[in-house]
Amino acid sequence: MNWPKSQELLAENSKLIPGGLGSLNRKADPVIAFTRAKGSHLWDVDGHEYIDYHAGFAPYILGHSDDDLTAAVIKVMQADLSNYGTGPTREEGELARLFVQAVPHVERVQFFNTGSEATAQAIRTARAATGRSHIIKMQGGYNGHHNTVATNLMSSREQLGGKRIQGDEYPKVPITAGIPPEELALTHAVPFNDLAAVEHMAKKYPIAGLIAEPVLQNIGVVKPQPGYLQGLRDLATRYGFLLIIDEVKTGFRSALGGYQAVSGVTADLCTYGKAFANGFPIAALAGKAAYMELAVSSDASKRTLVAGTYNSHPVPVAAAVTCLKKLMDPKLNVYGRLEQLGQKLEAGQKEIFVKYKIPVVISRVGSASCVYFTDKEPKDWWDILEYHDAAFDTKYRRGLIERGIYHFPVIVKQGSISFAHSDADIQKTLEATDDVLRELTKK
Ligand SMILES: Cc1ncc(COP(=O)(O)O)c(C=O)c1O
């Protein structure tokens, strides 16, 4: 399979857009220019059709171009709703009520446009609440593109000093140029599933907050070990910092109440995006009233600025309201169906990998899963560096794409099933998987 028109489009766009596209995280080999997406399927400019497991980096829990969301958005526009830029709206109030119904452990919610804005606001709030500046994040965790968290994602062995760290922080590995050194000094990346490292940081630095995805879903699906999230909760309480659970990927995907509902561990603040509005640009910061209400504190020295021209824009708000109503509808049973499809895919994959004698760990939470080419379940990023067969993963993803199954072509990127996937889609995916492995194991 080749993609000449996609290449042409990239070259043309690159004359004006550095890199040729709007988010450079989207640039991977092969670059494919898509022209349409409906349900579980994608179409590209070169005339190919795919079953999609990338889901635009995971938001499309209901599938692409959901008819009910489209209708809701059109209705808003035809009713002349606008982004007035003054005063409250009924629609944002309705969304807030639905939100706390879906995620009952949160007391307040505030809407933003992107996950990065929500995590930036969470960190600002933690700093305002504690009067401290240092932040702990996870090696292998992604929490957005802003300075405080733009470090230590898929770092190389060399960048990490060539050795596994336990009970301490990793060397600082910014993922962007332009972070002032004094700001970088405030962020400490620790290994996931390592409570001793967090405690060590809390003793060494005045920590304002710890931000963590509850499952590391930007390096596949790396699960918390039993007791780990509760351990973070306890350390936050003991050392007086805020626990920020970043549910931008897991929220409304692991379960309606996110991974906090699955684990029973609740944060002081939590962030949402992606599946919240099935791909429309809206995000949320939610959590305990004591911290959220700092936005309107009578003490100006504690008051956090919440602002944004497009916050609560009526189009994504309508999409989010409709999305939440569907996710909460017992008749639709979205999560039951997603679990059924997830199980079917996982069981089928397992059988095929056994058939070809390829050791794998399939790590899955509901509709999110990842195949690791190792026999050892990774519990942090270093395990992936050490045990995962990255070269095989690259060939596996390429092989699937060439057979019309789209997984993002970067190692250990999470696959996402949507409510629009059919049993036939899963069956076709398994047939393609069998074919890829037959080719890759040919002597
Ligand atoms: C866990 C997590 N947090 C935050 C973000 C940032 O969200 P956005 O890309 O909408 O700014 C992402 C994006 O992938 C994410 O996966």
The ligand as an ORCA input file, in Angstrom:
! r2SCAN-3c Opt
* xyz 0 1
  C      -3.827     12.023     29.837
  C      -3.802     13.252     29.006
  N      -3.816     14.459     29.608
  C      -3.818     15.607     28.918
  C      -3.784     15.594     27.535
  C      -3.803     16.895     26.792
  O      -5.024     17.053     26.152
  P      -5.153     17.996     24.857
  O      -4.371     17.326     23.768
  O      -6.629     18.054     24.604
  O      -4.579     19.315     25.234
  C      -3.761     14.374     26.851
  C      -3.721     14.313     25.394
  O      -3.432     13.310     24.791
  C      -3.763     13.173     27.612
  O      -3.730     11.974     27.021
*
